[in-house]
Amino acid sequence: MTEKPMQNTETGADVELTARPSPAPDQQSRDQRPDPRLTLPPKALAGSPACLNCATPLSGPYCYYCGQPDRNFMRFFPALLREVLSESLEFDSRFMRTMVPLLFRPGRLTRDYLTGRRFRYTPPLRLYLFSSIIFFLLAAFLSSDAIELSSGDERQNAGIQITAGTEEELARLEEALAGLPPGLREQIPLDTENAVVQNRANTDFFETEEISFNNKPWHPVDNPIAVGWWPDWLNERANEEMGNSPEKAKRISEDPRLLMNEIFDILPAAMFVLLPVVALILKFWYLFSGRYYIEHLILALHNHSFVFVMMVFFLLLDSLASFAGNRNLGWLAQGSHGLTYLTLAWVPFYLVGSLRTVYRQNWFMTISKGFLIAFSYLMLLVFVSTMVGLLSFILV
């Protein structure tokens, strides 16, 4: 290869340029080999010479102008569905690489994500959605499974229980049973010795007259709820719910699942809406950290994902301890309780450590702000829980 002089347009001097030697064929093939992380499987490619969206010539599986992948959706549906689910849930190496720092390295996941090392991890929003869905599904299943009524066999083994309002009613019942003919008396398997005596006042529900508004008993006509700054439809709805509240309380007492189902329908959405407010709390207490709001939001997503995963472990360990206790497996029950205590103790250390890793302040400032953030979050959580309970009661 000959050297060819070239004149510099600014100085007028001749500059000699030497051509670089061509790479070896094997080196050239290695350089041109596509990065497997930036490609699509061959069976998923459409094989189009140009982007089907903007007609830009393609030199790879993605259009460099608009970003649309050269993907072929006209394929066998089960294979396409499997691919979509795999990409949506990220059950691959990215998911496993995400779980280790999420569980055992406080703040590392957020710090790496903010510094640009994002491709190796599952996106924060997808991670939050996945962990929250698993937790709420498991919590709803375990809570509904815990609400059980006594079976007929259990009542037979314990004898028929008699519920009486007062001791006098129980005495009259025993007197009536004693007056039955001897043959009929033995045919009725009543066990009055195991009779359950309950105070009827404990089973009575409140009445609307007990509800006060403006220091007077509430009445839908004489003394209705009328808040001046509320719209008329909201005042009407409040009075309607007030009138129906005793009946709803009775229905919930008879079947607590009614209220629990409504709570688990509302709580996931409420927690998701809560995230931007939590990011505002972090922004307030780290106002002079020079960080954007989105950085605080990513930390909130990661920390909530961690808490959801820990709560899943807690529910599973609690169920395992109950299982072991019912089968007299003391060693398994003790081990489950020990792991539960470790799980609960790790949560506050992790959350404080994540603040230290992300915001890089000294431990004194980190722990102090951690207490303030925890108090602010607790007040917010109490408010949200109250609203969720009230709304669930209304929707029953």
C-alpha positions in Angstrom: 0.0 0.0 0.0 1.6 3.3 -1.1 1.6 6.4 1.0 -0.2 9.4 -0.5 0.5 13.0 0.5 -2.5 15.2 1.3 -2.5 18.9 1.7 -3.9 20.4 4.9 -6.6 23.0 3.9 -5.9 25.2 6.9 -2.0 25.4 6.9 -1.3 24.4 3.3 1.3 21.9 4.5 1.5 18.4 3.0 0.5 15.7 5.4 1.4 12.1 4.7 -1.3 9.6 5.5 -0.6 5.9 5.9 -3.4 3.5 5.2 -4.2 1.1 8.0 -3.6 -2.6 7.2 -6.7 -4.6 6.6 -7.7 -6.9 9.5 -7.2 -10.6 9.1 -10.3 -12.5 7.9 -10.9 -14.2 11.2 -10.5 -10.9 13.1 -12.9 -9.2 10.6 -15.5 -12.0 11.1 -15.2 -11.5 14.9 -15.6 -7.8 14.6 -18.7 -8.1 12.4 -20.3 -10.8 14.6 -23.5 -9.2 16.0 -23.8 -8.8 19.8 -26.3 -11.5 20.9 -27.8 -9.1 23.4 -28.8 -6.7 20.6 -30.3 -9.2 18.2 -33.5 -11.1 17.8 -33.8 -14.9 17.3 -33.6 -15.8 13.6 -37.0 -17.4 13.7 -38.5 -14.1 15.0 -37.1 -11.9 12.2 -39.2 -10.8 9.3 -36.3 -10.5 7.0 -37.3 -7.2 5.5 -34.7 -5.2 3.6 -36.2 -1.9 4.9 -38.1 -0.8 7.9 -41.8 -1.5 7.5 -42.6 1.6 9.5 -40.4 4.3 8.0 -38.8 2.6 5.0 -35.3 3.2 6.2 -32.8 0.5 4.9 -32.0 -2.0 7.6 -28.6 -3.1 8.6 -29.7 -5.2 11.6 -32.8 -6.4 13.4 -33.7 -2.9 14.6 -34.3 0.3 12.7 -31.7 2.9 13.7 -34.1 5.7 12.7 -37.4 4.8 14.4 -36.4 1.9 16.6 -39.0 -0.6 15.3 -37.8 -4.2 15.4 -37.9 -6.3 12.2 -40.1 -8.8 13.9 -42.3 -11.4 12.3 -45.6 -11.9 14.1 -47.1 -14.2 11.5 -46.0 -17.3 13.2 -47.4 -20.3 15.1 -49.4 -18.8 18.0 -48.1 -20.9 20.9 -44.5 -20.1 19.9 -45.4 -16.4 19.6 -47.2 -16.4 23.0 -44.2 -18.1 24.7 -41.9 -15.5 23.3 -44.1 -12.6 24.4 -44.5 -14.0 27.9 -40.8 -14.6 28.2 -40.0 -11.0 27.2 -42.8 -9.6 29.4 -41.8 -11.4 32.6 -38.1 -11.5 31.9 -37.5 -15.0 33.3 -34.0 -15.1 31.9 -30.5 -14.2 33.0 -31.6 -10.5 33.5 -34.1 -11.6 36.0 -31.6 -13.6 38.0 -29.0 -10.9 37.8 -31.6 -8.5 39.2 -32.7 -10.6 42.2 -29.3 -10.9 43.8 -28.7 -7.1 44.3 -32.3 -6.5 44.9 -32.3 -8.9 47.9 -28.8 -8.7 49.3 -27.1 -5.5 48.1 -29.0 -2.4 49.4 -29.1 0.4 46.8 -26.8 -1.4 44.3 -29.5 -1.9 41.8 -30.6 1.7 41.8 -27.1 3.0 41.7 -26.2 0.8 38.7 -29.4 1.8 36.9 -28.8 5.5 37.5 -25.2 5.3 36.2 -26.3 3.7 33.0 -25.8 0.0 33.6 -29.4 -0.8 32.8 -29.5 -3.6 30.2 -28.3 -6.3 32.6 -31.3 -5.7 35.0 -35.0 -6.0 34.7 -36.6 -2.5 34.3 -37.8 -1.0 37.7 -41.5 -0.7 36.7 -41.7 -4.2 35.4 -39.9 -5.5 38.5 -42.4 -3.6 40.8 -45.4 -4.9 38.9 -44.2 -8.5 39.0 -43.3 -8.5 42.7 -46.5 -6.7 43.7 -48.7 -9.1 41.7 -47.1 -12.1 43.2 -47.5 -10.7 46.8 -51.2 -9.6 46.4 -52.2 -12.9 44.8 -50.5 -14.9 47.5 -51.9 -12.7 50.3 -55.4 -12.9 48.9 -55.2 -16.7 48.6 -53.9 -17.2 52.2 -56.3 -14.7 53.7 -59.3 -16.4 52.0 -58.0 -19.8 53.0 -57.7 -18.7 56.7 -61.4 -17.8 56.9 -63.0 -21.2 57.4 -66.2 -22.2 58.9 -66.5 -25.2 61.2 -67.3 -28.3 59.4 -70.2 -30.6 60.3 -67.8 -33.3 61.5 -66.2 -30.9 63.9 -69.5 -29.9 65.3 -70.5 -33.6 65.7 -67.3 -34.4 67.6 -67.8 -31.4 69.9 -71.5 -31.9 70.4 -74.2 -29.5 69.4 -73.5 -26.1 70.8 -76.4 -24.1 72.1 -76.2 -20.3 71.9 -78.2 -18.4 74.5 -78.5 -14.7 75.1 -78.6 -14.9 78.9 -78.2 -17.5 81.7 -81.9 -17.3 82.2 -82.6 -18.5 78.6 -80.1 -21.4 79.1 -81.9 -22.4 82.3 -85.3 -22.4 80.6 -83.8 -24.4 77.7 -82.5 -27.0 80.1 -85.8 -27.2 81.9 -87.6 -27.7 78.6 -85.3 -30.5 77.7 -85.8 -32.2 81.1 -89.5 -32.2 80.6 -89.3 -34.2 77.4 -90.4 -37.9 77.5 -87.5 -40.2 78.4 -87.5 -42.0 75.0 -87.3 -38.7 73.1 -84.9 -37.2 75.5 -82.2 -39.8 74.7 -82.8 -39.5 70.9 -81.8 -35.8 70.9 -77.9 -35.6 71.2 -77.8 -32.3 72.9 -74.8 -31.5 75.2 -75.9 -28.8 77.5 -72.7 -29.1 79.5 -70.8 -27.7 76.5 -73.4 -25.0 75.7 -71.9 -21.7 74.7 -73.4 -18.7 76.5 -72.9 -15.4 74.7 -74.0 -12.0 75.6 -76.5 -10.9 73.0 -75.2 -7.4 73.2 -72.0 -8.5 71.6 -73.8 -9.7 68.5 -76.1 -6.7 68.1 -75.0 -4.2 65.5 -75.1 -0.4 65.8 -78.2 1.5 64.8 -78.3 4.6 62.7 -79.6 6.6 65.7 -76.2 6.0 67.3 -74.5 8.0 64.5 -74.1 11.7 65.2 -73.7 14.6 62.8 -73.5 18.2 64.1 -73.8 16.9 67.6 -77.3 15.4 66.8 -78.4 11.9 65.9 -78.1 11.4 62.2 -81.4 11.2 60.2 -81.7 11.1 56.4 -84.4 13.8 56.5 -84.2 15.8 59.8 -80.5 15.8 60.2 -78.7 14.5 57.0 -75.0 14.8 56.2 -74.6 18.1 54.4 -71.0 19.3 53.9 -71.1 22.7 52.2 -68.0 22.3 50.0 -69.0 18.8 48.9 -71.1 18.5 45.7 -74.7 17.4 46.0 -74.1 13.9 44.6 -71.4 13.3 47.2 -73.7 14.4 50.1 -76.5 12.2 48.8 -74.1 9.2 48.5 -72.8 9.8 52.0 -76.4 9.7 53.4 -77.2 6.6 51.5 -74.1 4.8 52.7 -74.9 5.9 56.3 -78.3 4.4 56.1 -77.0 1.1 54.7 -74.0 0.8 57.1 -75.7 -1.3 59.8 -76.9 -3.8 57.3 -73.4 -3.9 55.7 -71.8 -4.4 59.0 -74.0 -7.4 59.7 -73.2 -8.9 56.3 -69.5 -8.4 56.8 -69.7 -10.0 60.3 -71.4 -13.1 58.8 -68.9 -13.3 55.9 -65.7 -11.4 56.3 -64.6 -12.4 52.8 -66.8 -9.7 51.4 -64.7 -7.0 52.9 -61.4 -8.8 52.2 -62.2 -9.2 48.6 -62.8 -5.5 48.1 -59.7 -4.6 50.0 -57.5 -6.8 47.8 -59.2 -5.3 44.7 -58.4 -1.7 45.7 -55.1 -2.1 47.6 -52.8 -2.9 44.6 -54.0 0.2 42.7 -53.7 2.3 45.9 -50.1 1.2 46.4 -49.2 2.0 42.8 -50.7 5.5 43.1 -48.7 5.9 46.4 -45.4 5.5 44.6 -45.2 9.1 43.2 -46.0 10.5 46.6 -43.2 8.4 48.2 -40.8 9.8 45.6 -41.9 13.3 46.6 -41.1 12.4 50.2 -37.6 11.3 49.2 -37.2 14.5 47.0 -38.2 16.6 50.0 -35.7 15.1 52.5 -33.0 15.1 49.9 -33.9 18.4 48.4 -30.3 19.6 48.1 -28.9 16.4 46.7 -29.0 17.7 43.2 -31.0 14.7 41.9 -34.0 14.7 39.6 -37.4 13.4 40.7 -37.1 10.4 38.4 -34.1 9.2 40.4 -36.1 9.2 43.6 -38.9 7.4 41.8 -36.6 4.6 40.6 -35.3 4.2 44.2 -39.0 4.0 45.4 -39.7 1.4 42.8 -36.8 -0.8 43.8 -37.4 -0.5 47.5 -41.0 -1.3 47.2 -40.1 -4.3 45.0 -37.7 -5.5 47.7 -40.4 -5.1 50.4 -43.0 -7.1 48.4 -40.5 -9.9 47.9 -39.7 -10.0 51.6 -43.4 -10.1 52.4 -43.8 -13.0 50.0 -41.1 -14.8 52.0 -42.7 -13.9 55.2 -46.1 -15.3 54.1 -44.6 -18.5 52.9 -42.5 -18.9 56.1 -45.6 -18.2 58.2 -47.6 -20.8 56.3 -44.8 -23.3 56.7 -44.7 -22.7 60.4 -48.4 -23.3 60.7 -48.1 -26.5 58.6 -45.3 -27.7 60.9 -47.2 -26.8 64.0 -50.3 -28.8 63.0 -48.2 -31.9 62.3 -46.0 -31.6 65.5 -42.8 -30.9 63.5 -41.2 -28.7 66.1 -37.8 -28.3 64.4 -39.4 -27.2 61.2 -41.7 -24.7 63.0 -38.7 -23.2 65.0 -36.6 -22.9 61.8 -39.5 -21.1 60.0 -39.9 -18.7 62.9 -36.2 -18.0 63.0 -36.1 -17.3 59.3 -39.1 -15.0 59.7 -37.4 -13.0 62.4 -34.3 -12.7 60.1 -36.4 -11.6 57.2 -38.2 -8.9 59.3 -34.9 -7.7 60.8 -33.2 -7.4 57.4 -35.8 -5.0 56.0 -35.0 -1.8 57.9 -31.2 -2.4 57.5 -31.7 -2.8 53.8 -33.8 0.3 53.4 -31.3 2.5 55.4 -28.4 1.0 53.5 -30.1 1.8 50.1 -30.3 5.5 51.2 -26.6 5.4 52.1 -25.6 3.7 48.8 -27.7 6.0 46.5 -27.3 9.4 48.2 -23.8 8.8 49.6 -24.2 10.7 52.8 -22.6 9.8 56.1 -24.3 7.3 58.4 -25.5 9.8 60.9 -27.3 11.8 58.2 -28.6 8.7 56.5 -30.0 7.2 59.7 -31.6 10.5 60.8 -33.2 11.0 57.4 -34.2 7.3 57.4 -36.3 7.8 60.6 -37.9 11.0 59.2 -38.7 9.2 55.9 -40.1 6.2 57.8 -42.3 8.4 59.9 -43.6 10.3 56.9 -44.3 7.1 55.0 -46.0 5.6 58.0 -48.4 8.6 58.2 -49.1 8.3 54.5 -49.7 4.6 54.8 -52.2 5.1 57.7 -54.1 7.6 55.6 -54.1 5.3 52.5 -55.1 2.3 54.6 -58.0 4.2 56.1 -59.2 5.3 52.7 -58.9 1.8 51.3 -60.9 0.4 54.2 -63.6 3.0 53.9 -63.9 2.6 50.2 -64.0 -1.2 50.6 -66.8 -0.9 53.1 -68.7 1.4 50.7 -68.3 -1.1 47.8 -69.5 -4.1 49.7 
